[in-house]
Amino acid sequence: MGRGTTAGRHGAASGTSPAARHLVTAASVAYLANCLWGTAVAVRVIRTKKLRVVHHGLFVVTATLTGVAATTPVWTRDRSALFLLSALVPLAVAPRTNPRSRAHWRVAVAAAPSYLGALLARGRPGG
């Protein structure tokens, strides 16, 4: 059984890495959770006077997972995480924008196509 056979037997396309797929998924879920939390705060569904650390914590987790996932093409043959490289720019700019301004959510949403692209590419052969 070659490398491609083993990967195919576990449901993965040849050339994809389970670690890369899991990291892309984890980074995308963290991004989605961060966006949902931020939206809930913005529309005042959630009051965060004493819980501001939640959004900041979610952001740190999102940025860390995205950064680690973006490195997977270096140590695996899976290239799907290359989409996440472009998400690093909005993640770097978002903390520097006023959270009460429209610019903050626009910058945050600018990362969405990167996560979607990575999720869609993660199951394709060659990543």
Helices and strands as residue ranges (DSSP letters): H 3-9, H 18-42, H 52-70, H 72-75, G 80-87, H 88-93, G 94-96, H 102-109, H 112-121
